[in-house]
Amino acid sequence: MSRLFLPIALTCLVLRASAQLAPPNEQGVAMGHIHLNESDPAAATTFFIEIGAQPYTHASLKGVSVPGAVILFTKAAPSGPSVGTSVNHIGFTVPDLGPYVSRFEKTSYKTSRPTAGGVQLMIDGPDGVRIELTEDRSMKDPIRFHHVHFYTPDPKKMQEWYKTNFGATPSTRAHWDSGEVPGTSLTYNPAERAEPTKGRAIDHIGFEVKGLEAFCKKLTDSGIKLDTPYRQIQQINLALAFLTDPWGTRIELTEGLGANDSAK
């Protein structure tokens, strides 16, 4: 596919968006990353760079970054799109939606507008990862991470779970219940059912945690089972752990993802 957003990409070379993650909340938690399964990571990288992201590396990890979050890619054909899972889509804000609307009309990517003439654009991107762009004319960055949109049979219970375990401050976004974590809004949309994320286009979400080892102990002491216990990966200067929330969302906890990141 030809390069779609060259004028926007060139703008991003001048307006270098920060790759830094947000400072953590009182529990030591901030938004960290989104990990995608992509059959062609190079094409996925190009897609995100052309909507305003920057190339990102951390040791052997590669992806893109926007203010507030990193997006990493695993070379694997997903078992299905993000739609239908507990993480339906991820959202970004941009200062002007117009260029994206006009350019995507000329591509094979499926797009939709939740409200005709509104400030949101939904895009089914590479390998079925759904993203939402929302216009915010007050912002200075070319793009910024905004939200993780969950689909769940019990929004209130999910809101309480993320508050208890990750310090997500209960709030509302539009007409949805939400939880605010530095760097993102966790948005809880009611749905009859949703499939687990593992293996799908959005394989897992990640939180960056200050004092991760103690944080993991607190989780296990409260009865939460870790799929992968706390461990340090010296080769990439990163500590990590994995768990799955009660609705099937795979979650990676990291410490060090934002410490040595670089945009090249």
PABAMI-23089 format. One record per residue (C-alpha): x, y, z; residue in three letters. Coordinates in Angstrom, 3 decimals. Example, Ala and Ser with C-alpha at 12.3 -4.5 7.8 and 13.67 -1.06 7.14 Angstrom:
2
        c1        c2        c3  code
    12.300    -4.500     7.800   ALA
    13.670    -1.060     7.140   SER
This chain:
264
        c1        c2        c3  code
     0.000     0.000     0.000   MET
     1.348     3.430    -0.871   SER
     2.279     5.908     1.818   ARG
    -0.936     7.579     2.862   LEU
    -0.067    10.419     5.177   PHE
     3.232    11.797     3.961   LEU
     2.385    15.436     4.788   PRO
     1.445    14.395     8.329   ILE
     4.546    12.227     8.633   ALA
     6.751    15.123     7.552   LEU
     5.062    17.340    10.102   THR
     5.930    14.807    12.780   CYS
     9.592    15.059    11.850   LEU
     9.415    18.708    12.841   VAL
     7.004    18.403    15.754   LEU
     8.759    15.598    17.583   ARG
     6.195    14.157    20.005   ALA
     7.593    13.018    23.326   SER
     8.049     9.282    23.834   ALA
     7.836     9.703    27.588   GLN
     5.173     7.944    29.616   LEU
     3.036     9.787    32.143   ALA
     4.146    10.038    35.793   PRO
     2.564     7.234    37.880   PRO
    -0.422     7.540    40.205   ASN
    -0.297     6.902    43.956   GLU
    -0.169     3.145    43.389   GLN
     2.812     3.587    41.061   GLY
     0.811     2.865    37.888   VAL
     0.743     4.669    34.545   ALA
    -0.229     3.695    31.026   MET
     2.614     1.769    29.424   GLY
     1.987     0.071    26.115   HIS
    -0.352    -1.683    23.712   ILE
     0.953    -4.908    22.175   HIS
    -0.377    -5.882    18.756   LEU
    -0.137    -9.090    16.738   ASN
     0.731    -8.060    13.185   GLU
     1.476   -10.279    10.195   SER
     3.594    -7.457     8.763   ASP
     5.115    -5.320    11.557   PRO
     6.837    -3.055     9.019   ALA
     3.492    -2.188     7.421   ALA
     1.943    -1.633    10.851   ALA
     4.838     0.637    11.804   THR
     4.307     2.666     8.646   THR
     0.566     2.924     9.325   PHE
     1.080     4.360    12.808   PHE
     3.935     6.659    11.796   ILE
     1.731     8.078     9.074   GLU
    -0.944     9.007    11.596   ILE
     1.607    10.828    13.761   GLY
     3.530     8.280    15.867   ALA
     7.313     8.014    16.088   GLN
     9.512     4.945    15.616   PRO
    10.398     3.438    18.987   TYR
    13.109     1.099    20.227   THR
    13.959    -0.249    23.663   HIS
    16.778    -2.776    23.372   ALA
    15.273    -5.491    21.121   SER
    11.712    -4.173    21.426   LEU
    10.469    -2.221    18.438   LYS
     7.315    -0.321    17.686   GLY
     6.083     3.246    17.744   VAL
     5.376     5.767    20.448   SER
     3.021     8.657    21.049   VAL
     2.800    10.852    24.126   PRO
     1.294     8.650    26.821   GLY
     1.940     5.182    25.406   ALA
     4.137     2.860    23.368   VAL
     2.727     0.490    20.736   ILE
     4.722    -2.714    20.221   LEU
     4.380    -5.351    17.512   PHE
     4.773    -9.121    17.505   THR
     5.153   -10.707    14.083   LYS
     2.164   -13.057    14.130   ALA
    -1.086   -13.302    12.224   ALA
    -3.819   -12.558    14.779   PRO
    -6.633   -15.046    15.297   SER
    -9.142   -12.242    14.756   GLY
    -9.639    -8.469    14.922   PRO
    -9.786    -6.486    18.137   SER
   -13.541    -6.050    17.684   VAL
   -15.305    -8.834    19.565   GLY
   -12.765    -8.938    22.396   THR
   -12.722    -7.254    25.783   SER
   -10.527    -4.511    24.252   VAL
   -12.604    -3.381    21.290   ASN
   -10.328    -0.516    20.304   HIS
    -7.751     2.027    21.405   ILE
    -8.190     5.779    21.045   GLY
    -5.961     8.724    20.171   PHE
    -6.527    12.473    19.990   THR
    -5.357    14.612    17.072   VAL
    -5.568    18.387    16.593   PRO
    -7.420    18.236    13.264   ASP
    -9.475    15.275    12.059   LEU
   -10.028    16.632     8.546   GLY
    -6.819    15.356     6.890   PRO
    -7.389    11.840     8.218   TYR
   -10.981    11.684     6.984   VAL
   -10.119    12.793     3.444   SER
    -7.084    10.522     3.096   ARG
    -8.688     7.382     4.524   PHE
   -11.530     7.734     2.031   GLU
    -8.945     6.864    -0.646   LYS
    -7.651     3.696     1.051   THR
    -8.914     0.163     1.582   SER
    -9.127     0.609     5.350   TYR
   -12.695     0.545     6.638   LYS
   -13.741     3.736     8.403   THR
   -16.875     4.971    10.125   SER
   -18.093     8.064    11.951   ARG
   -20.058     7.408    15.182   PRO
   -21.814    10.733    14.583   THR
   -22.141    12.248    11.127   ALA
   -19.882    15.285    10.976   GLY
   -18.691    14.622    14.533   GLY
   -15.194    14.721    15.957   VAL
   -14.494    10.956    15.945   GLN
   -13.245     8.657    13.207   LEU
   -13.091     4.870    13.632   MET
   -10.506     3.013    11.535   ILE
   -10.013    -0.726    11.141   ASP
    -6.267    -0.727    10.645   GLY
    -3.665    -3.397     9.804   PRO
    -4.764    -6.944    10.693   ASP
    -8.001    -5.682    12.203   GLY
    -6.775    -3.427    14.993   VAL
    -9.505    -0.840    15.509   ARG
    -8.434     2.665    16.459   ILE
   -10.427     5.793    17.174   GLU
    -9.207     9.291    16.368   LEU
   -10.846    12.168    18.225   THR
   -10.302    15.795    17.312   GLU
    -9.020    18.105    20.043   ASP
    -8.130    21.479    18.611   ARG
    -6.554    22.617    21.897   SER
    -3.714    20.068    21.778   MET
    -0.164    20.911    20.672   LYS
     1.179    17.425    19.874   ASP
     0.402    15.876    16.454   PRO
    -1.105    12.860    18.230   ILE
    -1.613    11.649    21.804   ARG
    -2.800     8.414    23.359   PHE
    -6.265     8.837    24.827   HIS
    -8.131     5.692    25.886   HIS
    -8.517     1.929    26.031   VAL
   -12.115     1.000    25.230   HIS
   -13.225    -2.174    26.999   PHE
   -16.378    -4.119    26.223   TYR
   -17.731    -5.966    29.237   THR
   -20.957    -7.492    30.586   PRO
   -20.416    -5.614    33.884   ASP
   -18.950    -2.095    33.514   PRO
   -19.397    -1.224    37.196   LYS
   -17.596    -4.338    38.374   LYS
   -14.780    -3.725    35.889   MET
   -14.510    -0.120    37.022   GLN
   -14.171    -1.253    40.633   GLU
   -11.609    -3.955    39.753   TRP
    -9.296    -1.503    37.976   TYR
    -9.740     1.020    40.791   LYS
    -8.806    -1.533    43.454   THR
    -5.872    -3.104    41.658   ASN
    -4.428    -0.259    39.572   PHE
    -5.690     2.896    41.258   GLY
    -7.842     3.889    38.260   ALA
    -9.885     6.853    39.512   THR
   -13.601     6.257    38.782   PRO
   -15.033     8.786    36.378   SER
   -17.225     9.043    33.303   THR
   -16.281     9.639    29.681   ARG
   -19.203    10.773    27.566   ALA
   -21.958     8.364    28.708   HIS
   -19.624     5.519    29.767   TRP
   -18.193     4.606    33.122   ASP
   -14.432     5.007    33.085   SER
   -11.289     4.852    35.196   GLY
    -8.492     7.391    34.889   GLU
    -4.883     6.192    34.935   VAL
    -2.075     8.630    34.077   PRO
    -1.692     8.520    30.307   GLY
    -5.089     7.014    29.506   THR
    -8.785     6.725    30.227   SER
   -10.019     3.161    30.738   LEU
   -13.506     3.205    29.242   THR
   -16.023     0.466    30.131   TYR
   -18.668    -0.190    27.493   ASN
   -21.568    -2.562    28.277   PRO
   -21.668    -5.670    26.063   ALA
   -23.372    -9.038    26.386   GLU
   -20.108   -10.898    25.934   ARG
   -16.525   -10.394    24.784   ALA
   -13.746   -12.789    23.828   GLU
   -10.311   -12.842    25.524   PRO
    -7.659   -10.675    23.904   THR
    -4.777   -13.179    23.760   LYS
    -3.921   -13.991    20.162   GLY
    -6.177   -11.298    18.705   ARG
    -5.108    -8.079    16.950   ALA
    -4.775    -6.312    20.323   ILE
    -3.075    -9.103    22.232   ASP
    -2.623    -7.230    25.508   HIS
    -2.419    -3.888    27.204   ILE
     0.461    -2.836    29.437   GLY
     0.879    -0.725    32.539   PHE
     4.222     0.733    33.591   GLU
     4.614     0.286    37.345   VAL
     7.086     1.927    39.702   LYS
     8.252    -0.653    42.261   GLY
     6.922    -3.562    40.215   LEU
     8.212    -6.378    42.414   GLU
     6.396    -5.061    45.503   ALA
     3.336    -4.288    43.391   PHE
     3.197    -7.887    42.142   CYS
     3.434    -9.171    45.705   LYS
     0.518    -6.958    46.663   LYS
    -1.532    -8.392    43.804   LEU
    -0.776   -12.000    44.704   THR
    -1.416   -11.331    48.402   ASP
    -4.873   -10.071    47.409   SER
    -5.592   -13.338    45.580   GLY
    -4.768   -12.352    41.998   ILE
    -2.949   -15.047    40.035   LYS
    -0.075   -13.935    37.838   LEU
     0.175   -15.794    34.531   ASP
     3.883   -14.925    34.472   THR
     5.419   -14.058    37.861   PRO
     7.647   -11.042    38.326   TYR
    10.979   -11.405    36.611   ARG
    13.803    -9.238    35.387   GLN
    14.954    -9.497    31.778   ILE
    18.521    -8.250    31.917   GLN
    19.010    -8.384    28.131   GLN
    16.423    -5.666    27.600   ILE
    16.782    -3.886    30.950   ASN
    13.158    -4.510    31.826   LEU
    11.154    -6.141    34.612   ALA
     7.770    -7.645    33.780   LEU
     4.842    -9.804    34.837   ALA
     1.607   -10.923    33.157   PHE
    -1.932   -11.440    34.401   LEU
    -5.424   -11.671    32.921   THR
    -8.336    -9.636    34.217   ASP
   -11.656   -11.387    35.027   PRO
   -13.037   -10.463    31.570   TRP
   -10.217   -11.947    29.507   GLY
    -7.991    -8.921    28.994   THR
    -4.344    -9.932    28.974   ARG
    -2.249    -7.399    30.914   ILE
     1.504    -6.951    31.007   GLU
     3.117    -5.061    33.870   LEU
     6.500    -3.524    33.153   THR
     9.120    -1.449    34.905   GLU
    11.712     0.279    32.763   GLY
     9.837     0.603    29.469   LEU
     9.975     4.391    29.597   GLY
    13.435     4.686    31.131   ALA
    15.597     4.149    28.059   ASN
    13.126     4.599    25.242   ASP
    14.223     6.349    22.091   SER
    12.617     7.745    18.975   ALA
    14.725     7.416    15.864   LYS
